[in-house]
Amino acid sequence: MRSLPLVLLAAAALGCAARDTREAADIVLVNGVVWTGDSAGTTTRAIALRDGRVQLTGSDADVRRLVGPRTRTIDLAGRLVVPGFIDDHTHFMSGGFQLTSVDLRSAATPDEFARRIGDFAAALPAGEWILGGDWDHELWPDAPLPDRAWFDSLTADHPVAVNRLDGHMLVANSRALRLAGITRDTPDPPGGTIVRDARGEPTGVLKDEAMSLVYRVVPEPSEQARDEAFRRAQQHALSVGVTMVHDMGAWEDLATYRRAREAGELRMRIYSFVPLGTWQRLRDFVEAEGIGDDHLRWGGLKGFVDGSLGSTTAW
């Protein structure tokens, strides 16, 4: 059986029993393979949509009867139609910022890790922070934790704090440690670890709550920067068929999504979570503002119970 390209629709389920109202459809898709989502695994050749909902699934002839003068008709040319994907645990805004940051996810060795950071730093104006990264030391031979010594000489003009892909560990260069006031005498904060070498000096690796020692000195992005990061994240999500996300974020992220909604730029659905420690603020916010609508809603809380396996901070 040959593999078919996907066409993704922002619908919770297609359903072969969709109702035919005999009103002209907004969009019809014909000559394809439509996955209906029923228990029998039924597929049809065509689908009609009206007012953002499935109007009818069936044969090409059935669906073409709903074509009116304003209907948009799409020939699928054999492609597969399924509902849009929902990702129920994202850090959506972080992803938007990462799209223009250094990419360390596939760095296969410590040398490549350091080189990518150095190359990225060389193209930045002096003084700008280098964040993101999403590295994975478990890809490297013997899985050593990174060390600031690997890239200090390449980033003397920039503070660096690049995180592991799970977000529970980062490595900072010497400049970032100085800005954060972290020395060999800095105690581990509750819930966090400052990794040290055999002499007791910080290697640059900070785990869980120790990361906040650096993050608190990172300049907050402007509203404009947040809006741009959202647009990047949204464009990328839609390009791979993700039409809704549950975002484990912050109040600033919710504010960004509300701006996009008000500006008519929200093209996907978002369920925005905020930190558990702010539950009272959320309670008051819901009392005053409700819980949003079908495209943007809020009311969920995100809390940490433990660390992660990859960063070896889990119990």
N, C-alpha and C positions, 0 to 999 in steps of 0.2 A: 504493500500500500504506500503510495507516494505521500510525502509530507506536504501539507498545504499551508501557505502563508495565512496569518491570522488577520481578521478584521474584528476589532473590539468595540463593543457598544456599551455606553454607560447605563446599563440596566441591571437590576438586581438578579433577574432571571428572564430568559426569553419565553419559554412556555408555549407548547404547541397549541394550547387551547385559548390563545389570545383572542379577544373579542373583535369581530369585524363589525364596525359601526356603519359601514357603507359611506362614510364621509371620506373625502379625498385625503390621502396620506400626505404627510410632509416630506417623507423620504421613503423610497422603496429600494431594496437591494435584491437583485435577481441573479440567477445563474450561478449559485454558489452552494455551499454546504452550511446550513444553519443548525447549530447545536441548540436544541430546545431546552435542555436541562431536566427533562422528565425522567422518571425512574426506568423507563424502557429504553433510554438512550436514543430517542427518536431524532432524526435529522430531517430537514426539509430543504427545498431549493431556494426559498425566497422569504423575505420578511418586510413588513410595512411598519412604519413608525409615525405616530401622530402625537403632538404635544409632549414629546419627550418620553412616550411610553410605547410598548409594543402593541400594535393594532391588530396584526394578523401574521401568522406564519403559515406557509403552505407551498403550493406549486407556483411556478412563474406566472401561469395564467390566472390563478386565484389572486395573487398579489397585484398583478398589473391592472386588475379591475378597479383598484383604488387610486390609480394614477389620475391626477387632475391637472389643470393648466399650470399650477404652481408647484407641483410635486417634483422633487429632485430624484432622478432615477440613476442608480449606480449598478453597473454590470460588474459582478464580483469575479468573473472569469475563473470560477472554480475555487475561489478562496473560502476559507472557513470563517464563520462568524460565531463569536462567543461573547459573553458579557465582559465588560471591563473588569480588570483586577482590582481588588481592595487589599491594600497592605495595612494590617491592623497593628503594626508597631514600627513607626518610623521616627527619625529625628530630622524632619523635613527641611527645616531652615539650615541646620548644620550641613545637610546634603547640598543645599543651594550654594552655600559658601564654599564647600569642598570642590564644587565644579570649577572654580577658578583658583584653587590652591594647589600646592604640590601634591602629586599623586604618588603615594608610597605603597599602595595596596599590593601591587604585583612585584615590588622590589624583591628579588630572589636571593640576594646576598647582602651582608653589611656594607660591602663596597658600593653596590648599586644604590642602596639606601642613602648613603652619604653623598654619592655623586648627584643623585636627583635633588637633594636638598641644596647642594652647592650650586647646581645649574639654575635652580629656581631663584635662589638668592641673588645671583649675578644679574638677573633681569629686573630686580626690584629697586626702587629708590631707597637710599640708605635710611635706616631707622624703622622701616615697616616691619610689622610682626609677620612671622610665618607660622600659620596654624593649620589645623586639619591633618592631612597626611594619610590616616587610616592604615598604618603599617601593621604587619603581622610577622613577629619574630619567629613564629613557629614554621615559617617557610625556609628559614636559614639553617644551614648545617649546624647541628647541635643546639639550635634555638637559643643563642645568647641574647640577653637583654641588651638593647642599644646603650651606647655611652656617649656623653657629650664630646668626649675626646675625638670621636670619629668625624665630627663635622664642625667643631669649634673654629678651626682655622679657615673654613669655607664660609662662615657666617658671622664674621667679626662685626659687620655693620648692621646686623639684624638680630632682634630677639626671636628665638625659635621655641615653640612649644607644640610639637606634633604628637597627636594621640594615636594610640593603638586602635584598631578597627572596632573594638567593643566599647570604646569610650571610658574604660576603667583604668587606663594607664597612659601617661605621656612621657616623652623625653624632652627636656629643655636644654638649651645651650647655656654656656657660662653667663652670657649677657642677660638672658632671661632670669637666671637664678639670682644675679646681682640685683636686678630690678625688683624681684620678689623678696629680697632680703634673706635668701636661704643660704645658710652656711653649714659647716660641720657641727655647729652648736645648736642648730635649729632642731627642736624636738619633733618627733612624729606627732601630727595632730590626731585627735580622736577619730578613728575610722579610716586612717590613712597611713601610708608608709613612704618615707624618703629613703630610697635605695642608696646604700653607701658602699664604697670600695673597702679593701682590706685596711686602708689607713683611716677610715671613718669619713672620707670626703664624699659628698653627694655625687653620684654618677650622672645625675640629670634625670633619672627615672623617678617619677612620682606616681603613687598608686592611690586610687579612689580619692578620699577627702584631702590628701596631700596636693592633689592637682589644683585645688582651689587657692592655694598659696600663690600660684602663678596666675591663674585666671583672674584673680581680683585686681591685678595690675595691667591686664590687657584692656586697651581702650574699647569702650562700647561702640559698636557700629552705629552709624547714623540711620535715621528712618529711610533715607534714600538708598543706602547700602542694603538694608534689610529688604526693601521693596524689590531691588534688583535681584537679590539672592532668591527671593520667592519666585520671581518670574522665571529664573533659570531652572529652579527645582520643578516648577509646574510644567515647563516645556519638556524637560527630560522625562518626567513621569508619564505625561501623555504620549510621548514618542514611543514608549515601551508598553503602552496599554494599561497603565495604572490610572484609574479614574477616580479613586477615593483613597485617602490615607487617614489613619488614626495617628495623630502626631503627639509624641511624648515631649512636649516643649515647655515654653515659658510664657509668661504674660506678654512679653514683647512680641512673641510669635503670634499669639492670638490677635494682638493689635495690628500686626502686619496683615493678617488674613482679613480682618475687618476693613482695613483700608482698601485692599484689593476688591473685596465684595462691593464696597460703596462706589469704587471707580469702575465697576463693571468688568474687572480683569480676572475674576475668579471663574475658571473654566472647568474646575473639577470639584469634588466634594471633600470637605475636611472636617474631621472630628478632632477638636483641639483640646488636649489635656494640659493641665498646669501642675506644678509641684504640690505634693501632698501637704507640705508644711504651710501652704497658703490656703487651706480649706476654708477658713473663716472668710477670707477675701472672696473666694469663689461663691460661698453661700450668699454673701451680700450681693455679689454681682448677678447671680441668677435671680435673686429676688427683685432686683432692679431692672434687669435686661432680658429675663427669660433664658432660654437655652438655645437660641438661634433658630435656624431653619434647615430645610433639607440639604442645602448646599454648604452651609457653615454652621456648625453647632459646637457647643461646649458643655461642660458639666462634669467631665472626667478628671480624675486625679492620678498622678504618677508618683510612686514612692519606691525607694530602694530598701530591700530587706537584707540583701547580702551583696557580695562582689560578683566577679565573673570567673569562670574556669580558665579562659585564655590568659587573663592577667594574674592568675593564681591568687585572687583575693577572696574567692568564695570559701565558705566554711568547709 
